[in-house]
Structures are given as structure tokens and as C-alpha cells.
Amino acid sequence: MRAILLSGGIALLLSLVGTRFAILQFTRLGYGQPIREDGPTTHFVKRGTPTMGGVAIVLSVVGGFFASMLITGRPPSATAYLLIFLLVGMALVGFVDDFIKVFMQRNLGLRGRAKIVGQTVVALGFGAVALHPSMADAEGITPASDRLSFIRDFGPHLLGGSGALYWAGGAALLVLIWVMVTGTSNATNLTDGLDGLVAGSAALVFATYTIISIWQNNQRCGRPGLEGGACYEVRDPLDMAILAAAIAGACFGFLWWNASPAKIIMGDTGSLAIGSVLAGFAILSRTELLLIIIGGLYVMETTAVMMQVSWFKLTRKVTGTPKRIFRMTPIHHHFEMLGWEQVTVTIRFWIITGLCVAAGLGIFYAEWVAGS
């Protein structure tokens, strides 16, 4: 518990100070955010606001985590290194995207195909290492499982066969990991359109994963008196709790400067990194499908965009006149178009996130009670 508190506290302080420093430096360098011309007119005042604030979040997370490890004398685990690789790797993809935007002064950075290639390299690298047998601990548990999971693993072992079946199972697992990592990172990227929206919601989500990981650590298999359905087969849950606390703390610290009116924007550097590592936590904590509930806000944002695009294309093909379901997507802009203040949308979406994480924690705990 000491390491968890240290990690979260140090990351929060580093983020508070580091984000202020980033604002000064990015302003001096002229790294301002371009604004989409078809967006709400209230966003035009944001043009020129320093972007790439995700750099401060990522550095604060890494600094807070390793500082807590050093102070408590704990060596970082393979699970922690994998999650940090995911966080930093996807942040680099986002940084390139943001840099192109500010350098070219256009709202589009990396082309879609180039961004997908970068996300794919990071996601598949993470998945291949997390599933490799050499990463197993003394109990034979690898960071990622070869089964699907909701709160625990279920279904067949996809790496349980041999020959062609083994390689087919491995390919299916890598595809699943790729879909989760790229999908979640793109979902948080879509959500990052209002001051404080992603920073505040992510702080709640990672605080939830801190609680889940603490519980899994206290109830992990191998402890005396814990067996069968009452324990969790998860590798290094304590390190996951420490890292989740660092991310929650860094997001809270960043929110001080990102709250409306934002002094800095996290950009793709932050949103892609946060989304990808969130998927990593779901994969390594064996809560893959539970993420749909905990990250319900991001699911809602992505679903709205998919509905809008599909209906637009369908009506254009059938009637020749394209129509929209929402006034604008991502859906937070729809509510702005209805006349809601930006702060109102953000706070109400935080409330939605709070309800989602409460539901996720309730389901997680209820399953443990039912199985104990």
C-alpha cells in the first residue's frame, strides 16, 4: 500500500509541476493546437492553445512509478515493463501525429494508414511478449492469458493445441489484443474533444483499476486459504495497482491545467497513450470484457461515431441525400450544438463515467462474493 500511495502522490506532484513547465515551453516554441473548421464555433478560441500535454502525463507516470519502486526497494515486474512499453510506445505514435499538426498547422496529423501502422507495431509487440512462455512467473502464469476473460478467464485455451492449431490460436490472440489496444486508444482519442473530459474520466477509470488490482493482489491464488473461485490467477497485480495509481495521479495533476478554460491540451500524445494502457490493464488483469462497462463513456463515444458514419453512408446510397442521426460527432459535440455549455457536457460525462466504474466495480465484487 505504501508503494501505491507514493506512486500516485509523486505522479500527481510531477504532473502539476511538469504540466506548468510544458505550457511555458510549448508556448515559447509555438506548439499551438489547430482547430477543425466544422466544429462548434465556441472552440475557435482554443486555437493556439499549447498541445502535446500528454508528454507531461507520460513522464509523470514513469517518474512516479519508478520513484516509488526505488523508495520501497521493489524491483519492477515484467507486467509493469509491458504496460510502460504500451504507454510510452503509443505516446510516441501520438507525439508524431501532434507534431505534424502543429508543424503544418492543420487539424489532420498522421495519415490514417500511418497511424494504424504505428499502433499495430506497438500493440503486436506488447501482445507477443505478454503471451510468450518465457514471461511466465514461478507459478507458470504469463502476463496475458491465452483465454478470453470477463472477470476471470473462461473458454478454451487458444494455445492449448499443437502445430497448426497452436499458431492459429496465437494469431487469434494477437488479433484480439490488436483490436483491444487500437480500439481503446482510438476511442479515448475520439473522446478528447472537450477541456478536461479525458483527463477527468481517465482518472476515475484508473482509480478503479487501482482498486481492482489491490483486490486481486490480496486474493491472488497461492495465498493460504484461497483456492478455486475465491482467488485470481493474475501475474503481478500489485505492480499493476502501483502503476494504475500513478496514471490516475498524473491525470488528476494534468486536470488542474486542462480544466476549462484549458491552458494546455493533452493531444494524441496523451489520449492514445491513456487508451492503449487502459486496454493493457484489461488484458493483463483478466477483465477484458468488463472494460466495456468500466470504459462505458469511451464505448458510447465510439458507437455514436460508427452510427453516424453508417447512417450517413446508407442514406446517401439509398436516397441520394445523406442524413445524420446526431448534429455532430463525437457525441459530446452534439450536445454542444444543442446549446449545452462545454463545462456542463464535461461534468455530465464525468458522471456517466462514475456510474460506469461503479457498475463495473459492483459486478467485479458481486462475482467474488458469489464464488467465495
Secondary structure as UniProt FT lines:
FT   HELIX           2..29
FT   TURN            37..38
FT   HELIX           41..46
FT   TURN            47..48
FT   HELIX           54..72
FT   HELIX           78..104
FT   HELIX           112..131
FT   HELIX           133..135
FT   TURN            138..139
FT   STRAND          148..149
FT   STRAND          153..154
FT   TURN            158..159
FT   HELIX           164..191
FT   TURN            192..193
FT   TURN            195..196
FT   HELIX           197..218
FT   TURN            221..222
FT   TURN            224..225
FT   HELIX           228..230
FT   HELIX           237..258
FT   HELIX           267..284
FT   TURN            285..286
FT   TURN            288..290
FT   HELIX           291..294
FT   HELIX           296..319
FT   HELIX           331..337
FT   TURN            338..339
FT   HELIX           342..371
//
